[in-house]
Amino acid sequence: MTEAVKTDVLIVGGGIAGLWLCNLLQARGYQCLLLETGDLGGEQTLLSQGIIHGGLKYALGGTLSNESEAIAAMPDRWRQCLDGNGDIDLRGTRVLSDTQHLWSAGSVASRVTTFFASKMLRGRISKLPFEEFPSALRDRQFRGNVYRLADLVVDTPSLLDTLRAPVADRLIRFDPATDRIDWQSQGVTAATVSGVRIEPGVTVLAAGAGNEALLKAAGEHQLAADIRSQRRPLHMALVRHNMGHRLYAHCVGASNKPRLTVTTHDLDDGSLVWYLGGDLAERGVDMNATELEQATRKELLALFPWLDFSAADIRTVRVDRAEPLQDALVKPDNAYAVRRKNLVVTWPTKLTLAPDLGDRVCDLLADLPAAAPAQPVPAALPRCQVARPRWQQMFGETHD
């Protein structure tokens, strides 16, 4: 006889969106179970740079967009959680940097762009004297301005560990080859995992790129057929070096987007990895790995001529950012959550918007009573572990 378990909410997807919602809803009295086909955070979450920003980079063109206005409160929301006073207790999460920097590449255009951004966000950005520059920029050859931003950068592996701990017993490994999800016109009737039948009241799709296939299955039952996804690709470079410079910063060029975004991550042997986003990662989409490596070395030489990257080991990784479909593939303004009967479809759209996503999902479930009785999660259900970050996979076992 098949064992059956009832749960108020079944969450599909174990990245930042699913884990955040599982913690939030469980704390609010709902019984939750989460399904993940791989390791937790193994796709978009651990491929993100961990930046919790307040939208300044969207103001670089001289105007505040809807996106930058919606996102402005997020750093403070995260700081409350990191202090143990927010919606979720994130006190176990390592903060890589309490602030970020923004620097101009030295051209007249980039300095003007930086000036507009600083005037529009007064109080959240401050110009620094030379002695307070980050070490990678503290060189007399540097020509430009450096600003400190009231944003922060979190260590995504420790974030995942922190989110996993309170709900670890409820994070279930789903094997698409042997397990199944059954649908009908109202939503998911059941998910069968390792012979256990899970019967949810409401199902939340939080699977990032995996939402596409799940929505296709729902659409076969005339459910949520109007919701579609898009992917915006990046090709990121990872630069392993032994110079000791930790940098968390955006470089402003002449355009309205960061020329380069740098975050720094540790390897077990004491070396550092600079993870590079920004315009370089967008241009890299049309390059193969060798071409992007060459473009990265050229960009590092142009921006840091006083640093020697000749011995640096450079790898690349492609990232597909999954989001709700927008006109002309533009970036969504905020987190996305829509309910269709007993199905909620979500995308955080970016790491920093996880608290916004939580607000939206809680509003959508306001009429859902916490009805499922508290009961042990069957031991037969396999549990999930946290994935290894890509920089550890790439470099961690290849160097002395």
KACORCOR-V737453 format. One record per pair of residues at least 24 apart in sequence whose ideal C-beta (glycine too) atoms are under 10 Angstrom apart, sorted by the first residue. I is the first residue (numbers start at 1). J is the second residue. Records with the same first field share a line. If there is no record, write none. Layout:
BEGIN
I=J ; J
END
This chain:
BEGIN
1=195
2=190 ; 192 ; 195 ; 196 ; 197
3=194 ; 195 ; 196 ; 197 ; 198 ; 378 ; 380 ; 381
4=190 ; 192 ; 196 ; 197 ; 198 ; 199 ; 378
5=31 ; 33 ; 190 ; 191 ; 193 ; 196 ; 197 ; 198 ; 199 ; 200 ; 372 ; 375 ; 376 ; 377 ; 378 ; 381
6=31 ; 33 ; 190 ; 197 ; 198 ; 199 ; 200 ; 201 ; 371 ; 372 ; 373 ; 375
7=31 ; 32 ; 33 ; 34 ; 170 ; 191 ; 198 ; 199 ; 200 ; 201 ; 202 ; 203 ; 371 ; 372 ; 375 ; 377
8=32 ; 33 ; 200 ; 201 ; 202 ; 365 ; 368 ; 369 ; 370 ; 371 ; 372
9=33 ; 34 ; 200 ; 201 ; 202 ; 203 ; 204 ; 344 ; 361 ; 365 ; 368 ; 370 ; 372
10=34 ; 35 ; 172 ; 181 ; 187 ; 188 ; 190 ; 191 ; 198 ; 199 ; 200 ; 201 ; 202 ; 203 ; 204 ; 205 ; 342
11=35 ; 36 ; 167 ; 170 ; 171 ; 172 ; 200 ; 202 ; 203 ; 204 ; 205 ; 206 ; 207 ; 344 ; 346 ; 361
12=36 ; 37 ; 174 ; 181 ; 188 ; 191 ; 200 ; 203 ; 204 ; 205 ; 206 ; 207 ; 210 ; 211 ; 214 ; 346
13=37 ; 40 ; 43 ; 44 ; 174 ; 204 ; 205 ; 206 ; 207 ; 208 ; 209 ; 210 ; 211 ; 214 ; 346 ; 347
14=38 ; 39 ; 40 ; 41 ; 42 ; 43 ; 45 ; 160 ; 163 ; 164 ; 171 ; 172 ; 173 ; 174 ; 206 ; 207 ; 208 ; 384 ; 385 ; 386 ; 387
15=40 ; 41 ; 42 ; 43 ; 44 ; 45 ; 46 ; 47 ; 48 ; 156 ; 160 ; 163 ; 206 ; 207 ; 208 ; 209 ; 210 ; 322 ; 348 ; 351 ; 354 ; 387
16=40 ; 41 ; 44 ; 45 ; 46 ; 48 ; 156 ; 159 ; 160 ; 163 ; 206 ; 208 ; 348 ; 350 ; 351 ; 352 ; 353 ; 354 ; 357
17=44 ; 45 ; 204 ; 205 ; 206 ; 207 ; 208 ; 211 ; 335 ; 336 ; 337 ; 346 ; 347 ; 348 ; 349 ; 351 ; 353 ; 354 ; 357 ; 358 ; 361
18=45 ; 163 ; 171 ; 204 ; 205 ; 206 ; 207 ; 208 ; 346 ; 348
19=45 ; 88 ; 159 ; 160 ; 162 ; 163 ; 164 ; 166 ; 167 ; 171 ; 206 ; 354 ; 384 ; 386
20=81 ; 87 ; 88 ; 90 ; 159 ; 163 ; 206 ; 346 ; 348 ; 351 ; 354 ; 355 ; 357 ; 358 ; 361
21=88 ; 204 ; 206 ; 337 ; 344 ; 346 ; 348 ; 354 ; 357 ; 358 ; 361 ; 362 ; 365
22=88 ; 163 ; 164 ; 166 ; 167 ; 170 ; 171 ; 204 ; 206
23=87 ; 88 ; 89 ; 90 ; 162 ; 163 ; 164 ; 165 ; 166 ; 167 ; 170 ; 358
24=87 ; 88 ; 354 ; 355 ; 357 ; 358 ; 359 ; 361 ; 362
25=167 ; 202 ; 204 ; 358 ; 361 ; 362 ; 365 ; 368 ; 370
26=166 ; 167 ; 170
27=87 ; 88 ; 89 ; 166 ; 167
28=87 ; 358 ; 362 ; 365 ; 370
29=369 ; 370 ; 374
30=201 ; 202 ; 362 ; 365 ; 368 ; 369 ; 370 ; 371 ; 372
31=170 ; 200 ; 201 ; 370 ; 371 ; 372 ; 373 ; 374 ; 375 ; 377
32=167 ; 170 ; 171 ; 200 ; 204 ; 372
33=167 ; 169 ; 170 ; 171 ; 172 ; 191 ; 193 ; 198 ; 200 ; 372 ; 377 ; 381
34=164 ; 167 ; 170 ; 171 ; 172 ; 174 ; 204 ; 206 ; 384
35=171 ; 172 ; 173 ; 174 ; 179 ; 181 ; 191 ; 193 ; 198 ; 203 ; 206 ; 207 ; 381 ; 384
36=171 ; 172 ; 173 ; 174 ; 206 ; 207 ; 210 ; 383 ; 384 ; 385 ; 387
37=173 ; 174 ; 175 ; 176 ; 177 ; 179 ; 207 ; 210 ; 384
38=173 ; 174 ; 210 ; 384 ; 385 ; 387
39=160 ; 173 ; 384 ; 385 ; 386 ; 387 ; 388
40=160 ; 161 ; 163 ; 164 ; 168 ; 171 ; 173 ; 384 ; 385 ; 386 ; 387
41=156 ; 157 ; 159 ; 160 ; 161 ; 163 ; 164 ; 384 ; 386 ; 387 ; 388 ; 389
42=160 ; 384 ; 385 ; 386 ; 387 ; 388 ; 389 ; 390 ; 393
43=207 ; 208 ; 209 ; 210 ; 319 ; 320 ; 322 ; 387
44=208 ; 209 ; 319 ; 320 ; 321 ; 322 ; 347 ; 348 ; 350 ; 351
45=156 ; 157 ; 159 ; 160 ; 163 ; 208 ; 348 ; 351 ; 354 ; 386 ; 387 ; 389
46=156 ; 157 ; 159 ; 160 ; 386 ; 387 ; 388 ; 389 ; 390 ; 391 ; 392 ; 393
47=156 ; 234 ; 236 ; 275 ; 317 ; 318 ; 319 ; 320 ; 321 ; 389 ; 390
48=154 ; 156 ; 159 ; 236 ; 263 ; 275 ; 277 ; 319 ; 321 ; 350 ; 351 ; 352
49=96 ; 153 ; 154 ; 156 ; 236 ; 248 ; 261 ; 262 ; 263 ; 264 ; 265 ; 275 ; 276 ; 277 ; 278 ; 281 ; 351
50=93 ; 94 ; 95 ; 96 ; 97 ; 152 ; 153 ; 154 ; 155 ; 156 ; 157 ; 158 ; 159 ; 248 ; 263 ; 265 ; 275 ; 351 ; 352 ; 389
51=75 ; 96 ; 97 ; 100 ; 151 ; 152 ; 153 ; 154 ; 248 ; 250 ; 261 ; 263 ; 277 ; 350 ; 351 ; 352
52=76 ; 77 ; 78 ; 79 ; 82 ; 95 ; 100 ; 151 ; 152 ; 153 ; 154 ; 159 ; 350 ; 351 ; 352 ; 353 ; 354 ; 355
53=100 ; 149 ; 150 ; 151 ; 152 ; 153 ; 250 ; 261 ; 350 ; 351 ; 352
54=78 ; 100 ; 121 ; 124 ; 125 ; 149 ; 150 ; 151 ; 152 ; 352
55=121 ; 124 ; 151 ; 352
56=100 ; 102 ; 117 ; 118 ; 120 ; 121 ; 124 ; 125 ; 147 ; 149 ; 150 ; 151 ; 250 ; 258
57=100 ; 102 ; 117 ; 149 ; 151 ; 250 ; 252 ; 256 ; 257 ; 258 ; 261 ; 278
58=117 ; 256 ; 257 ; 331 ; 333
59=113 ; 116 ; 117 ; 118 ; 119 ; 120 ; 121 ; 124 ; 125 ; 256
60=102 ; 110 ; 113 ; 114 ; 116 ; 117 ; 120 ; 250 ; 252 ; 253 ; 255 ; 256 ; 257 ; 258
61=113 ; 116 ; 117 ; 255 ; 256 ; 257
62=112 ; 113 ; 115 ; 116 ; 117 ; 119 ; 120 ; 256
63=116 ; 120 ; 256
64=117 ; 120 ; 121
65=331 ; 333
66=333 ; 334
67=330 ; 331 ; 332 ; 333 ; 334 ; 349 ; 350 ; 353
68=117 ; 120 ; 121 ; 333
69=333 ; 334
70=332 ; 333 ; 334 ; 335 ; 353 ; 356
71=333 ; 334 ; 335 ; 349 ; 350 ; 352 ; 353 ; 356
72=121 ; 124
73=355 ; 356
74=151 ; 334 ; 335 ; 350 ; 351 ; 352 ; 353 ; 354 ; 355 ; 356
75=99 ; 100 ; 124 ; 149 ; 150 ; 151 ; 152 ; 352
76=150 ; 355
77=352 ; 353 ; 354 ; 355 ; 356 ; 358 ; 359
78=151 ; 152 ; 154 ; 159 ; 351 ; 352 ; 354 ; 355
79=150 ; 152
80=355
81=162 ; 354 ; 355
82=152 ; 154 ; 159 ; 162
86=355 ; 358
87=354 ; 355 ; 358 ; 359 ; 362
88=162 ; 163 ; 166 ; 354 ; 355 ; 358
89=162 ; 163 ; 165 ; 166
90=154 ; 158 ; 159 ; 162 ; 163
91=162
92=158 ; 159 ; 161 ; 162 ; 163 ; 165 ; 166
93=154 ; 155 ; 156 ; 157 ; 158 ; 159 ; 160 ; 161 ; 162 ; 163
94=154 ; 155 ; 156 ; 157 ; 158 ; 159 ; 161 ; 162 ; 266
95=152 ; 153 ; 154 ; 155 ; 158 ; 159
96=152 ; 153 ; 154 ; 155 ; 156 ; 158 ; 246 ; 248 ; 263 ; 264 ; 265 ; 266
97=134 ; 151 ; 152 ; 153 ; 154 ; 155 ; 246 ; 247 ; 248 ; 249 ; 263 ; 264
98=148 ; 150 ; 151 ; 152 ; 153 ; 248
99=125 ; 126 ; 134 ; 147 ; 148 ; 149 ; 150 ; 151 ; 152 ; 153 ; 248 ; 249
100=125 ; 134 ; 147 ; 148 ; 149 ; 150 ; 151 ; 152 ; 153 ; 247 ; 248 ; 249 ; 250 ; 261 ; 262 ; 263
101=125 ; 128 ; 132 ; 133 ; 134 ; 136 ; 137 ; 146 ; 147 ; 148 ; 149 ; 151 ; 247 ; 248 ; 249 ; 250 ; 251 ; 262
102=127 ; 128 ; 145 ; 146 ; 147 ; 148 ; 149 ; 151 ; 249 ; 250 ; 251 ; 252 ; 258 ; 261
103=128 ; 133 ; 134 ; 136 ; 137 ; 142 ; 144 ; 145 ; 146 ; 147 ; 247 ; 249 ; 250 ; 251 ; 252 ; 259 ; 260 ; 303
104=143 ; 144 ; 145 ; 146 ; 147 ; 251 ; 252 ; 253 ; 254 ; 259
105=143 ; 144 ; 145 ; 251 ; 252 ; 253 ; 254 ; 259 ; 260 ; 302 ; 303
106=142 ; 143 ; 144 ; 145 ; 253 ; 303
107=143 ; 144 ; 252 ; 253 ; 254
108=254
109=252 ; 253 ; 254 ; 255
110=144 ; 145 ; 251 ; 252 ; 253 ; 254 ; 255 ; 259
111=143 ; 144 ; 145 ; 252 ; 254
112=252 ; 254
113=252 ; 253 ; 254 ; 255 ; 256 ; 257
114=144 ; 145 ; 146 ; 147 ; 250 ; 252
115=145 ; 147
116=256
117=147 ; 149 ; 250 ; 252 ; 256
118=145 ; 147 ; 149
121=147 ; 149 ; 150
123=150
124=148 ; 149 ; 150 ; 151
125=149 ; 150 ; 151
126=150
134=245 ; 246 ; 247 ; 248 ; 249 ; 262 ; 264
135=243 ; 244 ; 245 ; 246 ; 247
136=243 ; 244 ; 245 ; 246 ; 247 ; 249 ; 262 ; 264 ; 274 ; 303 ; 304 ; 306 ; 307
137=245 ; 247 ; 249 ; 251 ; 303 ; 304 ; 306 ; 307
138=245 ; 306
139=304 ; 305 ; 306 ; 307
140=306
141=304 ; 305 ; 306 ; 307
142=303 ; 304 ; 305 ; 306
144=251 ; 252 ; 303
145=252
146=249
147=249 ; 250 ; 252
148=249
149=248 ; 249 ; 250
151=248 ; 250 ; 352
152=248 ; 352
153=248 ; 249 ; 263 ; 264 ; 265
154=351 ; 352
155=263 ; 265 ; 266 ; 389
156=263 ; 265 ; 351 ; 386 ; 387 ; 389
157=265 ; 386 ; 387 ; 388 ; 389 ; 391 ; 392
158=386
159=351 ; 354 ; 386
160=385 ; 386 ; 387 ; 389
161=386
163=354 ; 386
164=383 ; 384 ; 385 ; 386
168=377 ; 383 ; 384 ; 385 ; 386
169=376 ; 377 ; 379 ; 381 ; 383
170=377 ; 381 ; 383 ; 384
171=377 ; 381 ; 382 ; 383 ; 384 ; 385 ; 386
172=196 ; 198 ; 377 ; 378 ; 381 ; 382 ; 383 ; 384
173=381 ; 382 ; 383 ; 384 ; 385
174=198 ; 381 ; 382 ; 384
175=382
176=210 ; 213
179=382
181=214 ; 217 ; 218
182=217 ; 221
183=214 ; 217 ; 218 ; 219 ; 220 ; 221 ; 223 ; 343
184=218 ; 221 ; 222 ; 223 ; 341 ; 342
185=218 ; 221 ; 222 ; 223 ; 341 ; 342
186=221 ; 223 ; 340 ; 341 ; 342 ; 343
187=218 ; 221 ; 223 ; 224 ; 339 ; 340 ; 341 ; 342 ; 343 ; 344
188=214 ; 217 ; 218 ; 221 ; 223 ; 342 ; 343
189=221 ; 342
193=378 ; 380 ; 381 ; 382
194=378 ; 379 ; 380 ; 381 ; 382
195=378 ; 380 ; 381
196=377 ; 378 ; 379 ; 380 ; 381
198=377 ; 378 ; 381
199=372
200=342 ; 343 ; 372
201=342 ; 365 ; 368 ; 369 ; 370 ; 371 ; 372
202=339 ; 341 ; 342 ; 343 ; 344 ; 361 ; 364 ; 365 ; 368
203=342 ; 343 ; 344 ; 345
204=337 ; 339 ; 343 ; 344 ; 345 ; 346 ; 361 ; 364 ; 365
205=337 ; 338 ; 343 ; 344 ; 345 ; 346 ; 347
206=337 ; 344 ; 345 ; 346 ; 347 ; 348 ; 357 ; 361
207=322 ; 345 ; 346 ; 347
208=320 ; 321 ; 322 ; 323 ; 346 ; 347 ; 348
209=320 ; 321 ; 322 ; 323 ; 347
210=322
211=322 ; 323 ; 324 ; 345 ; 346 ; 347
212=322
214=343 ; 345
215=343 ; 345
218=340 ; 341 ; 343 ; 345
221=343
223=340 ; 341 ; 342 ; 343
224=338 ; 339 ; 340 ; 341 ; 343 ; 344 ; 345
225=340
226=325 ; 338 ; 340
227=324 ; 325 ; 336 ; 338 ; 340 ; 343 ; 345 ; 347
228=324 ; 325 ; 326
229=322 ; 323 ; 324 ; 325 ; 336 ; 345 ; 347
230=320 ; 321 ; 322 ; 323 ; 324 ; 325 ; 326 ; 329 ; 330 ; 331 ; 332 ; 347
231=319 ; 320 ; 321 ; 322 ; 323 ; 325 ; 329
232=282 ; 285 ; 319 ; 320 ; 321 ; 322 ; 323 ; 326 ; 329 ; 330 ; 331 ; 332
233=281 ; 282 ; 284 ; 285 ; 286 ; 318 ; 319 ; 320 ; 321
234=277 ; 278 ; 280 ; 281 ; 282 ; 283 ; 284 ; 285 ; 317 ; 318 ; 319 ; 320 ; 321
235=280 ; 281 ; 282 ; 283 ; 284 ; 285 ; 286 ; 287 ; 288 ; 289 ; 291 ; 292 ; 295 ; 316 ; 317 ; 318 ; 319
236=261 ; 275 ; 276 ; 277 ; 278 ; 280 ; 281 ; 284 ; 292 ; 296 ; 315 ; 316 ; 317 ; 318 ; 319 ; 390
237=274 ; 275 ; 276 ; 277 ; 280 ; 281 ; 284 ; 287 ; 289 ; 292 ; 293 ; 295 ; 296 ; 297 ; 299 ; 300 ; 314 ; 315 ; 316 ; 317
238=265 ; 273 ; 274 ; 275 ; 276 ; 296 ; 312 ; 313 ; 314 ; 315 ; 316 ; 317 ; 390 ; 391 ; 394 ; 395
239=264 ; 272 ; 273 ; 274 ; 275 ; 276 ; 293 ; 296 ; 297 ; 300 ; 309 ; 312 ; 313 ; 314 ; 315 ; 391
240=265 ; 267 ; 269 ; 271 ; 272 ; 273 ; 274 ; 311 ; 312 ; 313 ; 314 ; 315 ; 391 ; 394 ; 395 ; 398 ; 399
241=271 ; 272 ; 273 ; 274 ; 300 ; 307 ; 308 ; 309 ; 311 ; 312 ; 313 ; 314
242=267 ; 269 ; 270 ; 271 ; 272 ; 311 ; 312 ; 313 ; 399
243=271 ; 272 ; 274 ; 304 ; 307 ; 308 ; 309 ; 311 ; 312
244=270 ; 271 ; 272
245=272 ; 274 ; 304 ; 307
246=272 ; 274
247=272 ; 274 ; 304
248=274
250=277 ; 278
251=278 ; 279 ; 280 ; 299 ; 302 ; 303 ; 304
252=278
253=278 ; 279 ; 303
255=279
257=282
258=282
259=299 ; 302 ; 303
260=296 ; 299 ; 300 ; 302 ; 303
262=300 ; 303
265=389 ; 390 ; 391 ; 392 ; 395
266=389 ; 391 ; 392
267=389 ; 391 ; 392 ; 394 ; 395 ; 396 ; 399
268=392 ; 395 ; 396 ; 397 ; 399
269=395 ; 396 ; 399 ; 400
271=312 ; 313 ; 395 ; 399
272=391
273=312 ; 313 ; 314 ; 315 ; 389 ; 390 ; 391 ; 392 ; 394 ; 395 ; 396
274=300 ; 309 ; 312 ; 314 ; 391
275=317 ; 389 ; 390 ; 391
276=300 ; 314 ; 316
277=319
281=316 ; 317 ; 318 ; 319
284=316 ; 317 ; 318
285=318 ; 319
287=316
288=316
289=314 ; 315 ; 316 ; 317 ; 318
290=316
291=316
292=316 ; 317 ; 318
313=394 ; 395 ; 398 ; 399
315=390 ; 391 ; 393 ; 394 ; 395 ; 398
316=394
317=390 ; 391 ; 393 ; 394
319=390
321=347 ; 349 ; 350
322=347 ; 348 ; 349
323=347 ; 348 ; 349 ; 350
324=349
334=359 ; 360
335=359 ; 360 ; 361
336=360
337=361 ; 362 ; 363 ; 364 ; 365
338=364
339=363 ; 364 ; 365 ; 367 ; 368
342=368
344=368
END
